[in-house]
Amino acid sequence: MSSSLQDRYANALLGVFGTPQRVLERGKGAHVWDTEGREYLDLLAGIAVNALGHAHPAVVDAVSRQWNTLAHVSNFFATEPQIRLAEKLLALSGAPAGSGVYFGNSGAEANETAFKIARRHGGPQRDRILALEGAFHGRTMGALALTAKTTYREPFEPLPSGVTHLPFGDLAALEEALDERTAALVLEPVQGEAGVRPLPEGYLAAARRLTREHGALLIVDEVQTGIGRTGEWFAFQRQLQGPDASGDLPDVITLAKGLGAGYPIGAVITVGAAVSGLLTAGSHGTTFGGNPAAAAAALATLQEIEDAGLLAHVRTVSEAITDGLAALGDERITAVRAAGLLIAIDLAPDETAAPGAPVAKRAVEAALEQGFIVNAVAPGTLRLAPPLILTAEEAAGFVAALPAILDAAGQAATPAGPREGEQS
């Protein structure tokens, strides 16, 4: 990044994201270019947001046409794109009659809404909400109360009360914690920020059974995993609706990120009339949620995923990446976890590194120098969350380059330490 732009950024924006790695100027497909003309393969997609890559013609056309007609109205009025999108999400999730959709602008806002639904369901007698260790549900106050990471939480305490974090994947702990005071259990089918950790086999089905037995809601956060990211429309479908599963549904599903393919939108699906009736007129709201331009972007995204067969494509490219990484036989790669195109690569620790120079951070910097955008979610873990349109050839290019990236990361001079406020 040029020093002039870096100075202007530092003098104009709050420093919550630290120093930007580059200033990006344009994108096309799975590629982006910075202001100095350098090209990068985007394997992060705005942290799982740009489902169709950059400047996808279907989304560009849909949003342009909608802006030429009607871009925003208040929620005193309805629009046809908003209604059609809600109907589409209900159909894709398999929600029964009486279910409903609420539209917001982000994943945090969707999870705030779910938090309020849990409170309305619980009332004063059910004042406990359960979440899991390793969870990331957002940074607004309610969503932050559900998030487990101490460094995110402590500066803003006291947070909304009543949230208990259970050991990840520990079914016995869940059975012990669920009681008649529990309003809801909130979980991610795959924890992205914790390093792409899928729930253990059978855990979600057991959670569905146990929450129903105790009268608690099961709230599934699909902000990062939904809309095709794992090769299914929703990650819970593989765990609850696979060949050996119950075919059941959560009570609440939260969405954002890939839904608008870059256009800000979040959504909450409430399953069944009883849950859908918990929020009534005046009990919740948002100014921009469900505006027709955002709805048009989301409708175009869903249609393109269907028309291009991207769910099957995601599974194919995911397998190609994991097979390719295994074939490298590189001892510095200690584990690979994949849920579709949400992939974690664990790296062997570097005993020679100075404090503040974790191997994954150095690998991110080395990858950027070699034209690849990836992300470090832990000191020894890289995360890939590329556009769903990533081709097998593009994926193979990264796999082939990874040993050289790790070589460069091992040879790099010790950096000054993590940027303050660095966000995964």
Rosetta blueprint (number, residue, H / E / L):
1 M L
2 S L
3 S H
4 S H
5 L H
6 Q H
7 D H
8 R H
9 Y H
10 A H
11 N H
12 A H
13 L L
14 L L
15 G H
16 V H
17 F H
18 G L
19 T L
20 P L
21 Q L
22 R L
23 V L
24 L E
25 E E
26 R E
27 G E
28 K E
29 G E
30 A L
31 H E
32 V E
33 W E
34 D E
35 T L
36 E L
37 G L
38 R L
39 E E
40 Y E
41 L E
42 D E
43 L L
44 L L
45 A H
46 G H
47 I H
48 A H
49 V L
50 N L
51 A L
52 L L
53 G L
54 H E
55 A L
56 H L
57 P H
58 A H
59 V H
60 V H
61 D H
62 A H
63 V H
64 S H
65 R H
66 Q H
67 W H
68 N L
69 T L
70 L L
71 A L
72 H L
73 V L
74 S L
75 N L
76 F L
77 F L
78 A L
79 T L
80 E H
81 P H
82 Q H
83 I H
84 R H
85 L H
86 A H
87 E H
88 K H
89 L H
90 L H
91 A H
92 L H
93 S H
94 G L
95 A L
96 P L
97 A L
98 G L
99 S L
100 G E
101 V E
102 Y E
103 F E
104 G E
105 N L
106 S L
107 G H
108 A H
109 E H
110 A H
111 N H
112 E H
113 T H
114 A H
115 F H
116 K H
117 I H
118 A H
119 R H
120 R H
121 H H
122 G H
123 G H
124 P H
125 Q H
126 R L
127 D L
128 R E
129 I E
130 L E
131 A E
132 L E
133 E L
134 G L
135 A L
136 F L
137 H L
138 G L
139 R L
140 T L
141 M H
142 G H
143 A H
144 L H
145 A H
146 L H
147 T L
148 A L
149 K L
150 T H
151 T H
152 Y H
153 R H
154 E H
155 P H
156 F H
157 E L
158 P L
159 L L
160 P L
161 S L
162 G L
163 V E
164 T E
165 H E
166 L E
167 P L
168 F L
169 G L
170 D L
171 L H
172 A H
173 A H
174 L H
175 E H
176 E H
177 A H
178 L L
179 D L
180 E L
181 R L
182 T E
183 A E
184 A E
185 L E
186 V E
187 L E
188 E L
189 P L
190 V E
191 Q E
192 G L
193 E L
194 A L
195 G L
196 V L
197 R E
198 P E
199 L L
200 P L
201 E L
202 G L
203 Y H
204 L H
205 A H
206 A H
207 A H
208 R H
209 R H
210 L H
211 T H
212 R H
213 E H
214 H H
215 G L
216 A L
217 L E
218 L E
219 I E
220 V E
221 D E
222 E L
223 V L
224 Q L
225 T L
226 G L
227 I L
228 G L
229 R L
230 T L
231 G L
232 E L
233 W L
234 F L
235 A H
236 F H
237 Q H
238 R H
239 Q H
240 L H
241 Q H
242 G L
243 P L
244 D L
245 A L
246 S L
247 G L
248 D L
249 L L
250 P L
251 D L
252 V E
253 I E
254 T E
255 L E
256 A L
257 K H
258 G H
259 L H
260 G H
261 A L
262 G L
263 Y L
264 P L
265 I L
266 G E
267 A E
268 V E
269 I E
270 T E
271 V L
272 G L
273 A H
274 A H
275 V H
276 S H
277 G L
278 L L
279 L L
280 T L
281 A L
282 G L
283 S L
284 H L
285 G L
286 T L
287 T L
288 F L
289 G L
290 G L
291 N L
292 P H
293 A H
294 A H
295 A H
296 A H
297 A H
298 A H
299 L H
300 A H
301 T H
302 L H
303 Q H
304 E H
305 I H
306 E H
307 D H
308 A L
309 G L
310 L H
311 L H
312 A H
313 H H
314 V H
315 R H
316 T H
317 V H
318 S H
319 E H
320 A H
321 I H
322 T H
323 D H
324 G H
325 L H
326 A H
327 A H
328 L H
329 G L
330 D L
331 E L
332 R L
333 I E
334 T E
335 A E
336 V E
337 R E
338 A E
339 A L
340 G L
341 L L
342 L L
343 I E
344 A E
345 I E
346 D E
347 L E
348 A L
349 P L
350 D L
351 E L
352 T L
353 A L
354 A L
355 P L
356 G L
357 A L
358 P L
359 V H
360 A H
361 K H
362 R H
363 A H
364 V H
365 E H
366 A H
367 A H
368 L H
369 E H
370 Q L
371 G L
372 F E
373 I E
374 V L
375 N E
376 A E
377 V E
378 A E
379 P L
380 G L
381 T E
382 L E
383 R E
384 L E
385 A L
386 P L
387 P L
388 L L
389 I L
390 L L
391 T L
392 A H
393 E H
394 E H
395 A H
396 A H
397 G H
398 F H
399 V H
400 A H
401 A H
402 L H
403 P H
404 A H
405 I H
406 L H
407 D H
408 A H
409 A H
410 G H
411 Q H
412 A L
413 A L
414 T L
415 P L
416 A L
417 G L
418 P L
419 R L
420 E L
421 G L
422 E L
423 Q L
424 S L
